[in-house]
Every structure is written in structure tokens, then in C-alpha cells.
Amino acid sequence: MLGKKLTVYLANGLPSGIRHVEIANWSGQGIACPRSRLKDLGNWPEAARPGVYFLLEKDSGDTGDRVYIGHNCIILYSFVTEILVT
């Protein structure tokens, strides 16, 4: 298998913020977003596109760090739904 070029955009210049990921020659995308930055993600046009997403939550005591991984036609809807359910 040949290698792939992966481009990661750090929204605020830090790896702890919102991250947008694209793979060369692939029409999808990936977005990783801390729960604390979910409102900021609503301003991103990329959040209205299909892709995979990672909803990140830091250690809250007994549970440790958590991640929810999913995919949807409109990423932002999935983030909002996940927040409302949990």
C-alpha cells in the first residue's frame, strides 16, 4: 500500500483545540473537537460537510479522558446530537 498525505489544520495553533484533517485524493474529512469548543465549530463551513468526527472530553475524575467517534453526512448535527444525549 502506498503512503498518504495527511494535512492537519490546528484552528487555534494548538493541538488541544479544534483540528481539521484531510487526506489527499479523498473527498471526506475528519474533525476533532473538544466539548468546550463545540460552539466555535458551529461557525465552520466544514462542519456542514460529511466526514468522521471525534468528540473529545478531558478527564472528569473517575472516568479518565474519553472520545466518541462517529460519522455523518453533516458533522455538526452529530456533535450537537451527541451533546444533547449525554
C-alpha beads as a LAMMPS data file, in Angstrom:
LAMMPS data file: protein, C-alpha beads

86 atoms
85 bonds

1 atom types
1 bond types

-500.0 500.0 xlo xhi
-500.0 500.0 ylo yhi
-500.0 500.0 zlo zhi

Masses

1 110.0

Atoms # bond

1 1 1 0.000 0.000 0.000
2 1 1 1.274 3.449 -0.903
3 1 1 1.579 6.231 1.640
4 1 1 -0.969 9.020 2.001
5 1 1 -0.510 12.717 2.648
6 1 1 -2.401 13.831 5.748
7 1 1 -2.990 17.545 6.354
8 1 1 -3.933 18.685 9.859
9 1 1 -5.183 22.232 10.459
10 1 1 -4.945 23.431 14.080
11 1 1 -7.644 26.100 14.417
12 1 1 -6.002 28.000 17.267
13 1 1 -2.467 26.802 16.597
14 1 1 -2.601 24.277 19.453
15 1 1 -3.182 20.523 19.225
16 1 1 -5.660 20.764 22.112
17 1 1 -8.173 22.844 20.105
18 1 1 -10.323 22.040 17.081
19 1 1 -8.458 20.027 14.449
20 1 1 -9.476 19.568 10.835
21 1 1 -7.897 16.682 8.918
22 1 1 -7.868 15.947 5.196
23 1 1 -6.262 13.112 3.255
24 1 1 -5.007 13.853 -0.258
25 1 1 -7.292 12.467 -3.005
26 1 1 -10.099 11.677 -0.544
27 1 1 -13.377 13.604 -0.548
28 1 1 -14.011 13.108 3.178
29 1 1 -12.660 14.942 6.172
30 1 1 -12.125 14.479 9.868
31 1 1 -12.784 16.917 12.696
32 1 1 -11.669 16.550 16.300
33 1 1 -13.324 18.950 18.719
34 1 1 -13.156 19.309 22.499
35 1 1 -16.620 19.631 24.052
36 1 1 -15.586 23.037 25.374
37 1 1 -15.116 24.317 21.778
38 1 1 -18.315 22.931 20.244
39 1 1 -19.930 26.372 19.855
40 1 1 -16.880 27.568 17.887
41 1 1 -17.303 24.655 15.496
42 1 1 -20.761 25.955 14.519
43 1 1 -19.058 28.774 12.567
44 1 1 -17.058 26.377 10.403
45 1 1 -18.415 25.639 6.900
46 1 1 -16.527 22.318 7.077
47 1 1 -18.872 21.224 9.879
48 1 1 -21.741 21.170 7.352
49 1 1 -19.928 18.590 5.181
50 1 1 -19.790 14.802 5.552
51 1 1 -16.956 13.162 7.410
52 1 1 -15.768 11.414 10.524
53 1 1 -15.595 13.160 13.841
54 1 1 -14.018 12.786 17.254
55 1 1 -15.707 14.376 20.253
56 1 1 -13.089 14.727 22.988
57 1 1 -13.593 15.118 26.718
58 1 1 -10.828 15.529 29.284
59 1 1 -10.571 13.512 32.488
60 1 1 -13.568 14.218 34.708
61 1 1 -12.382 12.364 37.787
62 1 1 -13.077 8.636 37.818
63 1 1 -13.704 8.199 34.085
64 1 1 -10.430 9.406 32.556
65 1 1 -10.194 11.018 29.121
66 1 1 -12.991 9.966 26.743
67 1 1 -13.562 10.081 22.992
68 1 1 -16.690 9.453 20.926
69 1 1 -16.007 8.538 17.293
70 1 1 -18.667 8.700 14.600
71 1 1 -19.512 9.689 11.043
72 1 1 -22.358 11.571 9.426
73 1 1 -23.390 13.491 6.324
74 1 1 -23.362 16.710 8.355
75 1 1 -20.775 16.553 11.116
76 1 1 -22.142 19.408 13.214
77 1 1 -25.531 17.695 13.604
78 1 1 -23.779 14.674 15.056
79 1 1 -21.819 16.779 17.530
80 1 1 -24.955 18.566 18.722
81 1 1 -26.941 15.323 18.966
82 1 1 -24.173 13.677 20.978
83 1 1 -24.028 16.624 23.395
84 1 1 -27.802 16.580 23.921
85 1 1 -27.877 12.821 24.538
86 1 1 -25.000 12.673 27.026

Bonds

1 1 1 2
2 1 2 3
3 1 3 4
4 1 4 5
5 1 5 6
6 1 6 7
7 1 7 8
8 1 8 9
9 1 9 10
10 1 10 11
11 1 11 12
12 1 12 13
13 1 13 14
14 1 14 15
15 1 15 16
16 1 16 17
17 1 17 18
18 1 18 19
19 1 19 20
20 1 20 21
21 1 21 22
22 1 22 23
23 1 23 24
24 1 24 25
25 1 25 26
26 1 26 27
27 1 27 28
28 1 28 29
29 1 29 30
30 1 30 31
31 1 31 32
32 1 32 33
33 1 33 34
34 1 34 35
35 1 35 36
36 1 36 37
37 1 37 38
38 1 38 39
39 1 39 40
40 1 40 41
41 1 41 42
42 1 42 43
43 1 43 44
44 1 44 45
45 1 45 46
46 1 46 47
47 1 47 48
48 1 48 49
49 1 49 50
50 1 50 51
51 1 51 52
52 1 52 53
53 1 53 54
54 1 54 55
55 1 55 56
56 1 56 57
57 1 57 58
58 1 58 59
59 1 59 60
60 1 60 61
61 1 61 62
62 1 62 63
63 1 63 64
64 1 64 65
65 1 65 66
66 1 66 67
67 1 67 68
68 1 68 69
69 1 69 70
70 1 70 71
71 1 71 72
72 1 72 73
73 1 73 74
74 1 74 75
75 1 75 76
76 1 76 77
77 1 77 78
78 1 78 79
79 1 79 80
80 1 80 81
81 1 81 82
82 1 82 83
83 1 83 84
84 1 84 85
85 1 85 86
